[in-house]
Amino acid sequence: MTVETQTRSVSADEIPSIDPQTGLTTTEVDQRHRDGRSNTAPPGTSRTYSRIFLDNLITPIHLILLTIASILVVLGFFGDALVTAGLVVANVSVGVFQEARAKRKLDRVALLLRPEARVVRDGNEQVIAPHEVVQDDVLLAESGDQFLVDGMVIHGGPASVDESLLTGESDLLAKRPGDEVFSGSFCMTGAVRYQATRVGHESVANEMTAGARSYRNIRTPLQREVALIIQVMLVMAIALAVQIALQYRSGDLDLPFGDSVRAAAVIFGLVPQGLVFMVTVTYAMAAVRLAGKGLLIQRMNAVESTSHVDVLCVDKTGTLTTNRLDLETVVPIEDDDSDLRTGLGQLVSSVSTSNRTTEALADAFPADARELTAEVPFSSDWKWSGGTFPEGGSIIFGAPEAFRNHVQMPDHIAERADEMIGEGLRVLIICQSPDSLTYGAEDSDDSPELPDTIEIMGLVALRDELRPDAQETIAHFREAGIEPKVISGDHPGTVSVLARQAGLASDNSAVSGYDLDRMDDNELEEVAVNTSVFGRITPKQKERLVEALNRRGHYVAMIGDGVNDVLALKKSHVAMAMRSGSQVTRGVADLVLMDDSFSSLPRAFQEGQRILRGMEAIIRLFLSRGFYMGLIIIGVSLLGYPFPSTPKLDTLLAMLTIGAPILALAFWATPGETPKRILRSASHFVVPAAVLTAILGIGVYVTTIEMTGDMFLAREALVTTSILCGIVLVAYVHPPHRWFAIVEQTTGDWKPAGVAALMTVGYVLILAIPPLRNFYELQILRPEAYLAIAVAVVAWSFLLRFTWQLHLVARLAAFWRRRFPRALPESLR
């Protein structure tokens, strides 16, 4: 990881005069608030309610339907106008309700993750909300903290700062007093105090993101497939409308202008605009469900993406373990360990930035804090930390490997270190040096080096407790087809022991970061795929491992909590962070574990599977209905018979066979194996269902007209047939019994089929209530006609089963791919 020196420095004379130890007074803060010099431009976290409403309302198909409804009103077809506009109202109402509900829930949860500002006022450190920061406030930033406003470093450093979110460059920049820092960047190592120079709308981040901070609807693979479906159906609707218009103009179709407009309403009603909203509704439902289980979705596509995950990379600390370190033992180089305890205690009590290791050591070796003349903060790159005291001499500690070229451990100390590593303990080597550390001086290199003279004082071992639910969670991952991998900065031996205890690895094989450095990309890919435990891994090596898994075609999720995980998180398909993790880690995450436990992740993966399986069933119903009605319209038109439907009948059919059933399918969808391409999977169901239903519908419609000469009776017969077929299709897409499990596996869940059956009861009630029957322009058929339709639907159901069992669509697609490999669209290959 390269660290470049910041070039935008100012002279010492320009360093602000605010005392970094005392900061502003309360009076000065109040005056700046009155002057309007406060950070009053907090970023919006989600869409407004008006934006949600407009996004749901203004779509091309909605505008077409509303235009048609307006024309119907002018022509006096008020009932048809009502049901045509009702399609739009229903879609908008459901979409707005679910999204608004999700917004309220997620906004409340997101408040828990809002970054806090640490400022110095009246000589005391305070924690305040970001919008309470004023110009010239003195703020503190440590490893993992976000810079909340633009400012200038006035104390501390050097600190390594990540400005990649602003510049796109991944190299870290060293910041010392006099250097500028910018809102939106993160402190990766070190600690500084900086004075706020630009706040609110004047800050760099606010200027850069003023037009892009609001909600961004990043289209997911599912959304792209749905968009393709709607485009195809819209083209089909336009073609049908053109055909009807040409026949009307040529006189081949005896259809008055008013009826032509009604026909257009039916045709454009076939476009499954509800699919877009079902995707939104399903995402919103999943986000709310996961929020109730301790998971905050920060990007909606993460919900869907979790269903594709097949590799999960985790750190040891805080994921497999409880994130609490306890002192296990001290092994001094001599019998007396008092110098080790005193020196180490004073160092960890005096450092400017702490971590879990220093906090555990401070609890074990309490001592008064002292001023340090030089300090090297811990980094995963160099794996050691230290400080120099005023009287001279330095205390240094870190991973034994970091000192292997500088000190020679006695045999008995080395053996004891190996024993403790074999017990799963975190082993630290404690050293002293008469030399001063030079990191942080203006003429020093930005990558610190150990002093030339180092004397070992002893070893300290810390115990990291395994989470009680780690084994069970790992087992759940493997049952779901997800391979967990531990990538840790700890010693490979320590990580391997804990991994075995968690049921992750059955042997002692663990790969060290030192081994990875000697591998080329091909060797690294083999090791990344075939190894489950990695130790002594640097942040850059974590990134390489994730990239290697990506190149091998794996869909990678990564859990992190510290700045050393950021590079790998950015390269993963699904980035996850612990709530207690650093601000930078939470900032790049797609999903935040609010309870700091990865045991809730199996639910997230199941939720992703639930989404795709529910949408797969919904898409099948939408496409089947749209295509068979389109084929019926084409067939009837070519045969020269009257137009087979009206806006009222079409709305009734959509409500009973699509509306309620798809909500049931979305709500009661079950997790399970999901296809990579939903559209391709759906085609094997849709094509036979649409063709056979269209043949049956045309047959029933034409036969009724020929036998009775009554167009209204024929439409009634067609509606009855379509409703019965639609209800049967619900049972096929979500099989409650093995008899229906031809395309899908048996779910044993009768609820969606029960909802569909209730729609039949609703249809009977509409027929039985004269006002409703008259509104929908329905007729009562003779009993034998209903019996004949029922028999025909049963026969259709058996024929449909037989057709699916022949796998005709799959055979045709395979033949087509062999003959014309590039003729099919990517989503159908």
C-alpha positions in Angstrom: 0.0 0.0 0.0 1.7 3.2 -1.2 1.5 6.3 1.0 2.0 9.5 -0.9 2.9 12.8 0.9 0.2 15.4 0.7 1.3 18.3 -1.5 -1.4 20.8 -0.6 0.4 22.0 2.5 0.5 25.5 3.9 3.2 27.4 5.8 3.4 27.4 9.5 2.2 31.0 9.6 -1.1 29.9 8.1 -1.9 27.3 10.7 -5.0 28.5 12.6 -4.5 30.0 16.0 -7.2 27.9 17.7 -5.6 26.0 20.6 -5.9 22.2 19.7 -6.1 21.4 23.4 -8.9 23.8 24.4 -10.8 24.4 21.1 -13.6 27.0 20.9 -15.5 28.3 23.9 -19.3 27.8 24.3 -19.7 31.6 23.6 -17.7 31.3 20.4 -19.8 28.3 19.3 -23.1 30.1 19.9 -21.9 33.1 17.9 -21.0 30.9 14.9 -24.4 29.3 15.0 -26.0 32.7 15.0 -23.8 33.8 12.1 -24.8 30.7 10.0 -21.4 29.2 10.1 -22.5 25.7 11.1 -22.6 22.4 9.3 -26.2 22.6 8.3 -26.2 20.5 5.2 -26.6 16.9 6.4 -26.7 14.4 3.6 -30.1 12.9 2.7 -30.3 9.2 3.3 -33.2 8.2 1.1 -35.9 9.5 -1.2 -38.5 11.9 0.0 -42.2 10.8 0.0 -43.0 13.0 -2.9 -40.1 11.4 -4.9 -41.4 8.0 -4.0 -44.9 9.0 -5.3 -43.7 10.5 -8.5 -41.3 7.6 -9.3 -44.2 5.2 -8.9 -46.7 7.3 -10.9 -44.7 8.6 -13.8 -43.8 5.6 -16.1 -44.4 5.3 -19.8 -47.1 2.6 -19.5 -48.9 4.6 -16.8 -49.0 7.7 -19.0 -50.4 5.6 -21.9 -53.1 4.1 -19.7 -54.1 7.5 -18.1 -54.3 9.0 -21.6 -56.6 6.2 -22.7 -58.7 6.6 -19.6 -59.1 10.3 -20.4 -60.3 9.5 -23.9 -62.8 7.0 -22.5 -64.1 9.7 -20.2 -64.6 12.1 -23.1 -66.4 9.3 -25.0 -68.7 8.6 -22.1 -67.3 5.1 -21.1 -67.0 6.1 -17.5 -66.8 2.5 -16.1 -64.1 1.5 -18.6 -62.2 4.7 -17.7 -62.5 3.9 -14.0 -61.1 0.4 -14.3 -58.3 1.5 -16.7 -57.2 4.3 -14.4 -57.7 1.9 -11.5 -54.8 -0.2 -12.8 -52.6 2.8 -12.4 -54.0 3.7 -9.0 -53.6 0.1 -7.7 -50.0 -0.1 -8.8 -49.1 3.3 -7.4 -50.9 2.7 -4.1 -49.2 -0.7 -3.5 -45.8 0.6 -4.5 -46.0 3.8 -2.5 -47.3 2.0 0.6 -44.5 -0.6 0.7 -41.7 1.9 -0.1 -43.0 4.5 2.4 -43.2 1.7 5.0 -39.7 0.6 4.3 -38.4 4.2 4.3 -39.8 4.8 7.8 -38.4 1.7 9.2 -34.9 2.0 7.5 -34.6 5.7 8.3 -35.2 4.9 12.0 -32.5 2.2 11.9 -30.1 4.3 9.9 -30.1 7.0 12.6 -28.3 4.5 14.8 -25.4 4.4 12.3 -25.1 8.2 11.8 -21.5 9.2 12.4 -20.7 11.3 15.4 -18.4 14.2 15.7 -15.8 14.3 18.5 -14.8 17.9 19.2 -12.8 19.8 21.7 -14.7 22.7 23.4 -13.8 24.6 26.5 -10.9 22.2 26.9 -13.1 19.1 27.1 -13.8 16.4 24.5 -17.5 16.2 23.5 -19.5 14.0 21.2 -22.0 15.9 19.1 -24.1 15.4 15.9 -22.4 16.3 12.7 -24.8 19.2 12.0 -23.8 20.8 15.3 -20.2 21.3 14.1 -19.3 25.0 13.5 -16.5 26.7 11.6 -13.2 26.6 13.5 -14.3 23.7 15.7 -11.4 21.4 16.7 -12.3 17.9 15.7 -10.6 14.6 16.5 -10.0 11.8 14.0 -8.5 8.4 14.7 -8.1 5.2 12.7 -11.4 4.3 11.0 -13.0 7.8 11.6 -14.5 9.8 8.8 -13.6 13.5 8.3 -17.0 15.1 8.6 -16.0 18.6 7.4 -13.1 20.2 5.5 -10.3 21.3 7.7 -6.7 21.7 8.5 -4.5 19.4 10.7 -3.3 21.4 13.7 -2.0 18.6 16.0 -0.9 15.0 15.8 0.0 12.9 12.9 1.1 11.7 10.6 -2.1 10.1 9.7 -2.7 8.0 6.6 -5.9 9.2 4.9 -8.1 7.6 2.2 -9.5 10.1 -0.2 -10.6 7.5 -2.8 -14.3 8.4 -2.4 -13.4 11.9 -3.6 -10.6 11.3 -6.0 -11.0 7.7 -7.1 -7.3 7.1 -6.2 -6.7 4.2 -3.7 -3.3 5.4 -2.5 -3.2 6.7 1.1 -2.0 10.3 1.8 0.1 11.3 4.8 -1.4 14.2 6.7 0.6 16.3 9.1 0.0 19.7 10.8 -0.6 22.3 8.0 -2.1 19.8 5.6 -5.7 20.0 4.5 -8.3 17.2 5.0 -11.6 16.9 3.2 -15.0 15.8 4.2 -15.8 12.3 2.8 -12.3 11.0 3.4 -11.3 8.6 6.1 -8.5 8.3 8.6 -6.9 4.9 8.1 -4.0 5.0 10.6 -2.8 7.5 13.2 -4.7 10.3 15.0 -5.0 14.0 14.3 -6.8 17.1 15.5 -8.1 19.3 12.7 -9.8 22.6 12.6 -13.0 23.0 10.6 -12.4 25.5 7.7 -15.4 24.8 5.4 -18.7 23.5 6.7 -22.1 22.8 5.3 -22.6 23.5 1.6 -19.1 24.9 1.2 -17.3 21.6 2.0 -15.7 19.7 -0.9 -17.9 16.6 -0.5 -21.1 18.7 -0.5 -20.0 20.5 -3.6 -19.1 17.3 -5.4 -22.2 15.4 -4.4 -24.9 18.1 -4.4 -26.6 16.5 -7.4 -25.8 12.9 -6.7 -26.3 12.5 -2.9 -30.0 11.6 -3.2 -31.3 8.1 -3.7 -29.8 6.3 -6.6 -31.8 3.4 -8.1 -29.0 1.1 -9.2 -30.6 -1.5 -11.5 -29.9 -5.1 -10.5 -29.9 -8.2 -12.7 -33.5 -8.9 -11.8 -34.5 -5.3 -12.6 -32.8 -5.5 -15.9 -34.6 -8.7 -16.8 -37.9 -7.2 -15.8 -37.2 -4.1 -17.9 -36.5 -6.4 -20.9 -39.8 -8.2 -20.3 -41.7 -4.9 -20.2 -40.0 -3.7 -23.4 -40.9 -6.9 -25.2 -44.5 -6.8 -24.0 -44.8 -3.1 -24.9 -43.6 -3.8 -28.4 -46.2 -6.6 -28.6 -48.9 -4.3 -27.4 -48.0 -1.6 -29.9 -48.0 -4.2 -32.7 -51.4 -5.4 -31.7 -52.7 -1.8 -31.4 -51.4 -1.0 -34.9 -53.0 -4.2 -36.3 -56.4 -3.2 -34.7 -56.0 0.4 -36.0 -55.3 -0.8 -39.6 -58.2 -3.2 -39.6 -60.4 -0.4 -38.3 -59.2 2.0 -41.0 -59.6 -0.6 -43.8 -63.1 -1.5 -42.7 -62.1 -5.2 -42.1 -63.1 -4.9 -38.5 -66.5 -3.7 -37.5 -65.4 -1.8 -34.5 -66.7 1.7 -33.6 -64.1 4.3 -32.6 -65.2 4.1 -28.9 -64.7 0.4 -28.9 -61.4 0.8 -30.6 -60.2 2.9 -27.7 -61.5 0.3 -25.3 -59.6 -2.3 -27.2 -56.5 -0.2 -26.9 -57.0 -0.1 -23.1 -57.1 -3.9 -23.0 -54.1 -4.2 -25.2 -51.9 -1.9 -23.3 -53.2 -3.4 -20.1 -51.4 -6.6 -21.1 -48.0 -4.9 -20.5 -47.0 -6.2 -17.0 -46.2 -2.8 -15.5 -47.0 -4.4 -12.1 -43.7 -6.3 -12.4 -41.6 -3.2 -11.8 -43.6 -2.5 -8.6 -43.5 -6.1 -7.5 -39.7 -5.9 -7.6 -39.8 -2.7 -5.5 -42.4 -4.2 -3.2 -40.4 -7.4 -2.7 -37.2 -5.5 -2.0 -39.0 -3.3 0.5 -40.6 -6.3 2.2 -37.2 -8.0 2.4 -35.5 -4.8 3.8 -38.1 -4.5 6.5 -37.9 -8.2 7.4 -34.2 -8.0 7.6 -34.2 -4.8 9.6 -36.3 -6.6 12.2 -33.6 -9.3 12.3 -30.7 -7.0 12.9 -29.6 -6.3 9.3 -29.7 -2.9 7.8 -29.8 -2.8 4.0 -27.8 0.2 2.7 -28.2 -0.7 -1.0 -31.3 -2.4 -2.2 -29.5 -4.6 -4.7 -27.7 -6.2 -1.8 -30.9 -8.1 -0.9 -31.0 -9.7 -4.3 -27.2 -10.2 -4.5 -27.1 -12.3 -1.3 -29.0 -15.1 -3.2 -26.0 -15.5 -5.6 -23.3 -15.7 -2.9 -21.2 -18.9 -2.9 -18.1 -17.7 -1.0 -18.2 -15.8 2.3 -14.9 -14.2 3.4 -14.7 -13.3 7.1 -12.1 -12.0 9.5 -11.4 -13.9 12.7 -11.7 -11.1 15.2 -15.2 -10.0 15.8 -16.7 -12.5 13.4 -15.7 -16.0 14.6 -14.8 -14.5 18.0 -16.6 -12.3 20.5 -14.3 -9.3 19.8 -13.1 -9.3 23.4 -9.4 -10.0 24.2 -8.3 -11.1 27.7 -4.7 -11.5 29.0 -3.8 -15.2 29.2 -0.1 -15.1 30.2 3.1 -13.2 30.3 6.4 -14.9 29.4 9.3 -12.6 30.3 12.8 -13.1 29.0 14.0 -13.0 32.6 12.4 -14.1 35.8 11.3 -10.5 36.7 8.6 -9.2 34.4 8.1 -5.8 36.2 9.9 -3.8 33.5 7.8 -5.4 30.8 4.6 -4.8 32.6 5.5 -1.2 33.5 6.9 -0.2 30.1 4.0 -1.8 28.1 1.4 -0.4 30.5 2.8 3.1 30.1 2.9 2.8 26.4 -0.7 1.6 25.8 -2.0 4.1 28.3 -0.3 6.9 26.4 -0.9 6.2 22.7 -3.1 8.7 20.8 -5.1 6.0 19.0 -6.2 2.7 20.5 -7.5 -0.6 19.2 -8.8 -3.8 20.8 -5.3 -5.1 21.5 -4.1 -1.9 23.2 -7.4 -1.7 25.2 -6.9 -5.3 26.5 -3.3 -4.5 27.4 -4.3 -1.3 29.2 -6.8 -3.3 31.2 -4.2 -5.9 32.1 -1.3 -3.5 32.8 -2.8 -0.3 34.3 -0.5 2.7 34.3 -0.5 6.5 34.2 -0.4 8.0 30.7 2.8 9.8 29.8 3.7 12.2 27.0 5.3 10.4 24.0 7.9 12.3 21.8 7.3 9.9 18.9 4.7 7.3 18.1 4.1 4.6 15.5 0.4 3.6 15.3 -0.4 0.1 14.5 -1.1 -0.8 10.9 -1.9 -4.1 9.3 0.8 -3.3 6.8 3.7 -3.3 9.3 2.1 -5.2 12.2 3.8 -3.4 15.0 3.3 -0.3 17.2 5.5 1.7 19.5 6.4 4.9 21.2 9.3 6.9 22.5 9.4 8.5 26.0 10.8 11.9 26.8 13.8 10.6 28.7 14.8 8.5 25.7 14.2 4.9 24.8 11.2 3.2 23.1 8.8 0.4 23.8 7.7 -1.6 20.8 5.3 -4.6 20.4 3.7 -6.5 17.6 3.5 -9.8 15.8 6.6 -12.0 16.2 7.0 -12.2 12.4 7.5 -8.4 12.2 10.7 -8.7 14.3 12.2 -11.9 12.9 14.9 -10.0 11.0 15.7 -7.7 14.0 15.8 -9.9 17.1 16.8 -13.5 17.9 14.4 -15.2 20.3 15.9 -17.7 22.7 14.9 -21.3 22.0 12.8 -21.6 25.1 10.9 -18.4 24.2 10.4 -19.5 20.6 9.1 -22.9 21.7 6.7 -21.3 24.2 5.4 -19.0 21.5 4.7 -21.9 19.2 2.9 -23.7 22.0 0.7 -20.7 22.7 -0.1 -20.2 19.0 -1.1 -23.9 18.8 -3.6 -23.2 21.6 -5.2 -20.5 19.5 -3.7 -17.6 21.5 -2.7 -14.2 20.0 1.0 -13.9 20.8 2.8 -10.5 20.9 6.5 -9.9 21.3 7.5 -7.0 23.6 10.8 -5.2 22.9 12.7 -2.2 24.0 15.2 0.1 22.2 17.5 2.9 23.4 16.8 4.6 20.1 14.0 7.0 19.3 11.3 6.2 16.7 11.5 8.6 13.7 8.0 8.0 12.2 6.2 11.3 12.1 9.2 13.6 11.6 9.1 15.8 8.5 12.2 14.2 7.1 11.2 10.6 7.9 9.9 8.0 5.4 6.2 7.4 5.5 6.6 3.6 6.1 8.2 3.2 9.6 11.2 1.0 10.2 12.2 -0.7 13.4 15.2 0.8 15.2 18.6 -0.8 14.5 19.0 -1.8 18.2 16.2 -3.9 19.7 16.2 -6.0 22.8 13.4 -8.6 23.5 11.7 -8.2 26.8 9.3 -11.2 26.5 5.9 -12.4 25.2 2.3 -11.6 26.0 -0.5 -13.9 25.0 -4.1 -12.8 24.6 -7.1 -15.1 24.4 -9.8 -14.5 21.8 -13.1 -16.2 22.8 -15.0 -18.1 20.1 -18.6 -17.1 19.6 -21.0 -19.7 21.0 -23.0 -19.8 17.8 -20.0 -19.9 15.4 -20.2 -23.7 14.7 -24.0 -23.6 14.0 -23.7 -20.6 11.8 -20.8 -22.1 9.7 -23.0 -25.2 9.3 -25.9 -23.1 8.0 -23.6 -21.5 5.5 -22.5 -24.8 4.1 -26.0 -26.2 4.0 -26.9 -23.2 1.8 -24.0 -23.9 -0.6 -21.8 -21.1 0.7 -18.2 -21.8 1.4 -16.8 -19.7 4.4 -13.2 -18.6 4.3 -11.3 -16.9 7.2 -8.9 -14.2 6.1 -7.1 -12.8 9.2 -4.1 -10.7 10.1 -3.3 -13.1 13.0 -0.8 -15.9 13.0 -1.9 -18.8 10.7 -1.6 -21.2 13.5 -3.8 -19.2 15.8 -6.4 -18.7 13.1 -6.3 -22.4 12.1 -7.0 -23.5 15.7 -10.0 -21.2 16.0 -11.2 -22.2 12.6 -11.2 -25.9 13.6 -13.1 -25.1 16.8 -15.7 -23.3 14.7 -16.0 -26.4 12.4 -14.5 -24.5 9.4 -11.4 -26.5 8.8 -10.7 -30.2 9.4 -7.0 -30.0 9.2 -4.1 -27.7 10.1 -3.7 -26.3 6.6 -3.5 -22.5 6.6 -1.8 -20.3 4.1 0.4 -17.4 5.3 0.6 -14.0 3.7 4.3 -14.5 3.3 3.5 -17.5 1.1 1.1 -15.4 -1.0 3.7 -12.8 -1.7 5.7 -15.4 -3.7 2.7 -16.5 -5.8 1.7 -15.3 -9.3 -1.9 -14.7 -10.1 -2.6 -18.2 -11.3 -1.1 -19.8 -8.2 -3.0 -17.4 -6.0 -6.3 -18.3 -7.7 -5.7 -22.0 -7.0 -4.9 -21.3 -3.4 -7.8 -18.9 -2.9 -10.3 -21.5 -4.2 -8.9 -24.5 -2.4 -7.9 -23.0 1.0 -10.3 -22.0 3.8 -7.9 -20.4 6.3 -5.4 -17.6 5.7 -3.2 -15.9 8.3 -0.9 -12.9 8.5 -2.7 -11.3 5.6 -2.2 -7.7 4.8 -5.1 -5.4 3.5 -3.6 -5.6 0.0 -3.5 -9.4 0.2 -7.1 -9.5 1.3 -8.0 -7.5 -1.8 -6.0 -9.9 -4.0 -7.7 -12.9 -2.6 -11.2 -11.5 -3.2 -10.1 -10.5 -6.8 -8.8 -14.0 -7.4 -12.1 -15.6 -6.3 -14.0 -13.1 -8.5 -11.9 -14.2 -11.5 -12.7 -17.8 -10.9 -16.4 -17.0 -11.2 -17.4 -17.0 -7.6 -19.9 -14.5 -6.1 -18.1 -13.2 -3.1 -19.5 -11.7 0.1 -17.1 -10.1 2.6 -17.5 -9.2 6.2 -15.3 -6.5 7.8 -15.1 -4.3 10.8 -11.8 -2.4 10.5 -9.9 -0.2 8.1 -7.8 -3.2 7.0 -10.9 -4.7 5.4 -11.9 -1.7 3.3 -9.9 -2.7 0.1 -11.4 -6.2 0.1 -14.9 -4.9 0.8 -14.8 -2.7 -2.2 -13.8 -5.6 -4.4 -16.5 -8.0 -3.1 -20.0 -8.4 -4.7 -21.7 -7.9 -1.3 -19.9 -5.8 1.3 -21.0 -6.3 4.9 -19.9 -4.4 8.0 -20.3 -4.8 11.7 -22.2 -2.0 13.5 -19.3 -1.6 15.9 -16.9 -1.4 13.0 -15.2 1.7 11.9 -17.0 4.5 10.1 -15.1 3.8 6.8 -16.1 0.2 6.9 -19.8 1.0 7.4 -19.6 3.6 4.8 -18.6 1.2 2.0 -20.9 -1.6 3.1 -24.0 -2.8 1.4 -25.4 -4.4 4.5 -24.7 -3.6 8.2 -24.9 -6.3 10.9 -26.7 -4.3 13.6 -26.2 -6.9 16.4 -22.5 -7.4 15.5 -23.0 -11.1 14.9 -22.7 -13.0 11.6 -25.2 -15.5 12.9 -28.0 -13.4 11.3 -26.4 -13.7 7.8 -28.0 -17.1 6.9 -31.4 -15.2 7.2 -30.1 -12.6 4.7 -29.0 -15.3 2.2 -32.4 -17.0 2.6 -34.1 -13.7 2.1 -32.3 -13.2 -1.2 -33.4 -16.6 -2.3 -36.9 -15.9 -1.2 -36.9 -12.7 -3.3 -35.7 -14.5 -6.5 -38.0 -17.5 -6.1 -41.0 -15.3 -5.4 -40.2 -13.1 -8.4 -39.7 -16.1 -10.6 -43.2 -17.3 -9.8 -44.6 -13.8 -10.3 -42.9 -13.4 -13.6 -44.3 -16.7 -14.8 -47.8 -15.7 -14.0 -47.5 -12.2 -15.6 -45.9 -13.5 -18.8 -48.3 -16.4 -19.1 -51.3 -14.1 -18.8 -49.9 -11.4 -21.0 -48.9 -13.8 -23.8 -52.0 -15.9 -23.8 -54.2 -12.9 -23.9 -52.1 -11.4 -26.7 -52.3 -14.7 -28.7 -56.1 -14.8 -28.1 -56.5 -11.3 -29.4 -54.3 -12.0 -32.5 -56.1 -15.3 -33.2 -59.6 -13.9 -32.8 -58.7 -10.9 -35.0 -57.3 -13.1 -37.7 -60.4 -15.3 -37.7 -62.6 -12.2 -38.1 -64.5 -12.4 -34.8 -65.4 -9.5 -32.5 -62.7 -8.2 -30.1 -62.7 -10.7 -27.2 -62.5 -8.4 -24.1 -63.2 -5.0 -22.6 -61.2 -2.9 -20.1 -63.7 -4.0 -17.3 -63.3 -7.7 -18.1 -59.5 -7.4 -18.5 -59.3 -5.7 -15.1 -61.4 -8.3 -13.5 -59.3 -11.1 -15.0 -56.0 -9.4 -13.9 -57.4 -8.8 -10.4 -58.5 -12.4 -9.9 -55.6 -14.3 -11.6 -52.7 -11.9 -11.0 -53.4 -9.2 -8.4 -54.1 -11.1 -5.2 -52.1 -14.3 -6.2 -48.8 -12.4 -6.8 -49.0 -10.7 -3.5 -49.5 -14.1 -1.8 -46.5 -15.5 -3.8 -44.3 -12.6 -2.8 -45.3 -12.8 0.9 -45.1 -16.6 1.2 -42.2 -17.3 -1.1 -39.8 -19.9 0.3 -36.0 -20.0 0.2 -34.3 -22.5 -2.1 -32.1 -22.9 -5.1 -32.5 -20.0 -7.5 -31.7 -19.8 -11.3 -29.0 -17.5 -12.5 -31.3 -16.2 -15.2 -34.9 -16.0 -14.3 -36.1 -15.1 -17.8 -34.6 -18.3 -19.2 -36.0 -20.4 -16.4 -39.4 -18.8 -16.8 -39.6 -19.4 -20.6 -39.8 -23.2 -20.0 -43.0 -22.6 -18.0 -44.5 -19.7 -19.9 -44.3 -20.8 -23.5 -46.4 -24.1 -23.1 -48.8 -22.4 -20.6 -49.4 -19.4 -22.9 -49.8 -21.4 -26.1 -52.1 -24.0 -24.7 -54.2 -21.5 -22.8 -54.6 -19.3 -25.9 -55.7 -22.4 -28.0 -58.2 -23.3 -25.3 -59.4 -19.7 -25.0 -59.8 -19.2 -28.7 -61.6 -22.5 -29.0 -64.1 -21.6 -26.2 -64.7 -18.1 -27.6 -65.2 -19.1 -31.2 -67.4 -22.1 -30.3 -69.6 -20.0 -28.0 -70.1 -17.4 -30.7 -70.9 -20.0 -33.3 -73.4 -21.8 -31.1 -75.1 -18.7 -29.6 -74.2 -15.8 -31.9 -73.9 -13.7 -28.7 -70.6 -11.9 -28.3 -71.3 -11.1 -24.6 -71.8 -14.8 -23.8 -68.6 -15.6 -25.6 -66.7 -13.1 -23.6 -68.2 -14.5 -20.4 -67.1 -18.0 -21.4 -63.6 -16.7 -22.2 -63.3 -14.9 -18.8 -64.5 -18.0 -16.9 -62.0 -20.2 -18.8 -59.1 -17.7 -18.2 -59.9 -17.4 -14.5 -59.9 -21.2 -14.0 -56.7 -21.6 -16.0 -55.1 -18.8 -14.0 -55.9 -20.4 -10.7 -54.5 -23.7 -11.8 -51.3 -21.9 -12.9 -50.8 -20.5 -9.4 -50.8 -24.1 -8.1 -48.2 -25.0 -10.8 -45.8 -22.1 -9.9 -46.0 -22.8 -6.2 -46.9 -26.5 -5.9 -48.8 -27.3 -2.7 -48.9 -31.0 -3.7 -46.6 -33.3 -5.6 -49.2 -33.7 -8.4 -48.5 -30.0 -9.4 -44.7 -30.4 -9.0 -43.9 -30.6 -12.7 -41.8 -27.5 -13.2 -41.2 -26.6 -9.5 -40.6 -28.8 -6.4 -43.4 -29.3 -3.9 -43.6 -26.6 -1.3 -46.4 -28.2 0.8 -47.7 -24.6 1.3 -51.4 -24.3 0.3 -51.7 -20.6 1.2 -51.1 -19.1 -2.3 -53.3 -21.7 -3.9 -55.9 -21.0 -1.3 -55.8 -17.3 -2.1 -56.3 -18.2 -5.8 -59.2 -20.5 -4.9 -60.8 -17.6 -3.0 -60.6 -15.6 -6.2 -62.9 -18.2 -7.7 -65.4 -17.7 -4.9 -65.1 -13.9 -5.5 -65.9 -14.4 -9.2 -69.0 -16.5 -8.3 -70.1 -13.7 -5.9 -69.6 -11.1 -8.7 -71.8 -13.2 -11.0 -74.4 -13.6 -8.2 -74.7 -9.9 -7.4 -76.5 -8.1 -10.2 -74.9 -4.6 -9.8 -71.4 -6.1 -9.9 -72.4 -8.4 -12.7 -73.8 -5.5 -14.7 -70.8 -3.3 -14.0 -68.4 -5.8 -15.5 -70.8 -6.6 -18.3 -71.0 -10.3 -17.4 -73.6 -12.8 -18.6 -74.8 -15.9 -16.9 -74.1 -19.1 -18.9 -76.2 -22.2 -18.9 -75.0 -24.8 -16.3 -73.9 -27.2 -19.0 -71.7 -24.5 -20.4 -69.9 -24.1 -17.1 -69.6 -27.8 -16.9 -68.1 -28.0 -20.4 -65.6 -25.3 -19.5 -64.6 -27.1 -16.3 -64.0 -30.3 -18.2 -62.0 -28.5 -20.9 -59.8 -26.8 -18.2 -59.1 -30.2 -16.6 -58.1 -31.6 -20.0 -56.0 -28.6 -20.6 -54.3 -29.1 -17.2 -53.3 -32.7 -18.1 -52.1 -31.7 -21.5 -50.0 -28.9 -20.0 -48.4 -31.4 -17.6 -47.6 -33.7 -20.4 -46.1 -30.9 -22.5 -43.9 -29.7 -19.6 -42.7 -33.3 -19.1 -41.5 -33.4 -22.7 -39.2 -30.4 -22.1 -40.0 -29.1 -25.6 -38.8 -25.6 -24.9 -35.5 -26.8 -23.5 -35.0 -29.1 -26.5 -35.9 -26.3 -28.9 -33.6 -23.8 -27.2 -30.7 -26.3 -27.2 -31.2 -27.0 -30.9 -31.3 -23.3 -31.6 -28.2 -22.6 -29.6 -26.3 -25.3 -31.6 -27.4 -23.9 -34.9 -27.4 -20.2 -34.1 -25.2 -19.7 -31.0 -25.5 -15.9 -31.0 -29.1 -15.6 -32.1 -30.7 -15.8 -28.7 -30.4 -12.8 -26.3 -28.0 -13.3 -23.4 -30.9 -13.6 -20.8 -32.3 -16.7 -22.7 -29.0 -18.5 -23.5 
